[in-house]
Amino acid sequence: MDPQTISIGVDDLDIDLFESQYSVPQGISYNSYIIADQKIAILDTVDQRKADAWRANLQAALQGRQPDYLVAHHLEPDHAALIADTLQRYPQLQLVCSAQAAKMLPNFFEDFPFTDRLVVVKEGDTLSLGQHTLQFIAAPMIHWPEVIVTYDTYSRTLFSADAFGKFGALQYETTPTGDDTAAIAENWPCEARRYYFNICGKYGTQVQNLLKKIQHLDIQTLCPLHGPALSGTALQQALRLYNTWSSYQPETDGILIAHASIHGGTAQAVEHLAQLLRQRGATKVVVSDLCRDDLAEVIEDAFRYPTVVLAAASYDAGVFPPMHNFLHHLQIKNYQHRRFAIIENGSWAPTAARVIKTMIEPMKDCQLIQPIVTIHSRLHKTDEPALAELADHLVEKSKI
């Protein structure tokens, strides 16, 4: 990275749930930078949880100088919590943000007088720091409406807000041996995929718009607000995967079987189906228990593979709630371009398939693979031919 660009971000290893819903066993990073040129720009602050550590990093990087600009790419509190505090500490500091961000500032800092401290920028505006020129690019709905990203024309760095981020603290990104770029490329996709589909997955069209805007730029480094800076092979991989993910296309061949079983009967049928699929040479079969597995990871796999089997018990004349919750999350993430199969279980009046069909029918360009298999309480020998037929059709259609 350019020597005038200094990382002042911090890791958070104490957090249990990101956005109070996503498990982060390896923590999260809150990334922030300063560019120390003739003028100094601070790029984003961090979460209030790590205020003291960030202030210490900022003070050390400034080396006694006074900063001129604070660029707010995104007003979510994990990146912007210290805006008012920083402006108070540095009276000459100006806040650079989008017009939408300026309107939203009072939501978070009700009593702070921003009027004379704002530099409102729009698409294509630039800000010269000396050698470094910052070019601002609008990135609305990635994943809030006020978002901007910044291209530094001197260092050829794109500060990409939440785009290209991932779960995990930066201390887990370093490797004692080998090429860091290669190591990041190998390790980046898993938690970046879970991050993307759960944080930005609804906004594929907007991500596509941003990719089109930046495709002509000579980007040597990507600096997201979470996760490692990306360059070389890791950068190219990230751009390629973001194009796939934001197009709602499957990434790799495979079949996800997501099940919600009350007393084990549905799970028994699922294990039998998984065995049949493997015997028939299915490229990849992933079995997920919606009652126990991390929902964010199951959603990640639903987007990763082209085919999903939904297996659930009937419940209160509907479907067992863990399955309903899973399908609800797919709906709000704009899930599309996939193939579904259904296994329902009901001891006296099976209803799960009806509800599942109702929930997947509005999803764009999604196909239902026949047959719908119904079992009664447990898998019986009379059910096996229908599962075998379904396995044949799934293997035939599980390719991208």
C-alpha positions, -999 to +999 in steps of 0.1 A: +000+000+000+011+036-006+033+048+023+012+079+028-019+058+034-019+045+069-043+020+084-057+031+118-085+006+120-091-018+149-101-054+155-131-063+177-126-097+192-151-092+220-182-089+198-205-120+197-230-110+171-224-086+142-255-064+137-270-083+166-277-113+144-246-127+126-222-150+146-186-138+143-164-163+161-133-147+147-145-112+155-147-083+130-124-055+118-135-018+117-112-004+089-102+032+088-073+051+071-056+084+069-039+097+038-011+120+050-003+143+021+000+181+020-035+179+035-047+150+056-078+130+051-093+106+076-113+079+059-141+068+083-141+062+120-151+030+139-176+016+162-180+032+196-169-001+211-134+005+200-132+043+204-102+045+226-080+022+205-090+041+173-082+075+188-048+062+198-041+049+163-052+082+148-031+103+171+000+082+164-005+084+126-010+122+127+024+127+143+013+160+157-004+173+125-040+185+123-063+166+099-082+186+072-110+162+061-130+133+075-146+113+047-177+094+058-184+067+032-212+051+052-231+063+083-238+029+099-226+032+135-198+006+132-181+031+108-194+065+118-200+065+156-171+088+163-178+115+136-191+142+161-164+134+186-137+137+160-150+170+147-151+183+183-115+173+189-102+189+156-121+222+152-108+228+116-118+194+104-144+192+077-167+163+071-170+150+035-201+130+027-230+126+003-261+148+003-281+118+016-256+113+044-259+150+053-296+146+057-292+115+079-265+129+102-291+143+127-305+108+131-272+099+149-259+132+162-290+152+170-274+182+187-242+186+168-240+217+146-228+203+113-238+233+091-204+249+087-184+217+088-198+199+057-183+193+023-211+176+004-199+156-027-216+139-055-207+115-083-175+126-100-165+153-075-128+153-066-108+165-036-071+173-039-048+165-009-016+172-028-002+142-047-034+123-039-067+132-055-098+116-042-126+109-067-160+102-053-184+076-067-220+072-056-229+037-044-265+040-032-280+009-015-247-009-009-263-013+015-277+021+027-288+049+004-261+074+014-231+053+006-202+067-015-169+050-024-136+068-030-109+062-057-075+076-049-060+084-083-024+085-070-022+052-052-049+036-074-068+025-043-106+021-041-120+026-006-151+006-012-172+010+020-190-022+029-185-037-006-158-064-007-159-068+031-158-100+051-163-112+087-133-119+108-107-098+126-075-088+106-052-106+130-066-138+116-057-128+080-019-128+085+002-159+078+037-165+091+049-179+058+041-177+022+026-149+001+000-129+019-019-121-013-022-158-022-032-167+014-059-140+014-072-152-020-075-187-006-092-178+027-112-147+016-143-162-002-159-182+027-165-154+052-168-128+024-196-149+008-215-152+041-210-115+047-221-105+012-253-125+010-265-116+045-255-079+044-257-069+007-275-098-009-307-080-015-290-053-036-275-072-065-287-046-091-270-019-071-238-039-068-238-045-105-242-007-111-211-001-089-191-028-107-199-010-140-188+023-126-154+011-114-145-013-143-126+014-162-105+024-131-070+011-127-075-004-092-044-018-076-059-021-041-094-025-026-099-013+009-132-023+024-146-013+057-144-048+070-117-074+063-083-073+046-072-050+019-072-068-015-046-067-042-032-090-069-050-123-073-072-116-043-085-084-058-092-101-092-110-130-074-131-106-054-142-087-085-151-119-103-170-134-073-189-101-068-200-102-104-213-137-099-229-131-066-246-098-076-260-115-107-277-141-085-260-168-104-248-200-086-211-201-079-204-239-080-222-271-088-239-287-059-271-295-040-281-280-006-306-300+014-321-277+041-343-295+066-365-287+096-373-319+115-392-321+148-388-357+159-362-369+134-384-384+107-377-356+082-340-358+090-341-395+084-356-390+049-330-363+041-301-386+050-315-413+028-318-388-001-283-375+005-269-410+002-288-416-030-274-384-045-239-393-036-243-428-050-255-412-083-223-390-084-237-356-073-208-331-074-215-318-039-242-325-014-245-302+017-270-311+044-281-283+068-303-286+099-323-254+100-331-260+137-295-260+148-271-247+121-261-211+117-288-196+095-264-171+078-243-201+067-273-219+053-283-188+034-247-185+021-249-221+007-284-215-008-268-187-029-237-207-036-254-238-053-280-240-081-303-265-064-320-265-030-340-293-014-365-281+012-375-307+036-398-299+065-424-312+089-459-299+089-469-277+118-501-260+130-516-266+095-486-249+080-448-255+079-424-260+108-412-224+118-375-229+112-383-236+075-406-206+073-379-184+088-353-197+063-376-190+033-385-156+047-348-147+047-344-159+011-374-138+001-360-106+016-326-112+001-341-112-034-333-149-040-337-160-076-324-181-105-325-215-086-341-249-087-361-263-057-373-297-046-397-304-017-400-331+008-429-328+033-437-347+064-471-350+081-485-376+105-521-371+095-526-341+072-494-329+055-494-292+048-457-282+046-454-285+008-483-262+002-468-235+024-433-239+009-447-236-026-465-205-017-433-189-004-411-199-034-435-191-062-429-153-060-392-158-063-379-148-097-369-175-122-371-204-097-382-239-109-397-267-089-383-302-095-407-330-094-418-352-076-428-335-044-423-363-019-446-368+011-438-390+040-459-398+070-440-395+103-411-417+092-395-429+060-411-461+049-401-485+022-430-474+001-415-439+000-381-450-014-391-451-051-403-415-049-370-404-033-350-424-059-369-407-087-363-373-071-326-381-067-324-389-104-339-356-114-318-337-089-285-350-102-296-343-137-304-307-129-277-299-103-252-285-127-248-248-133 
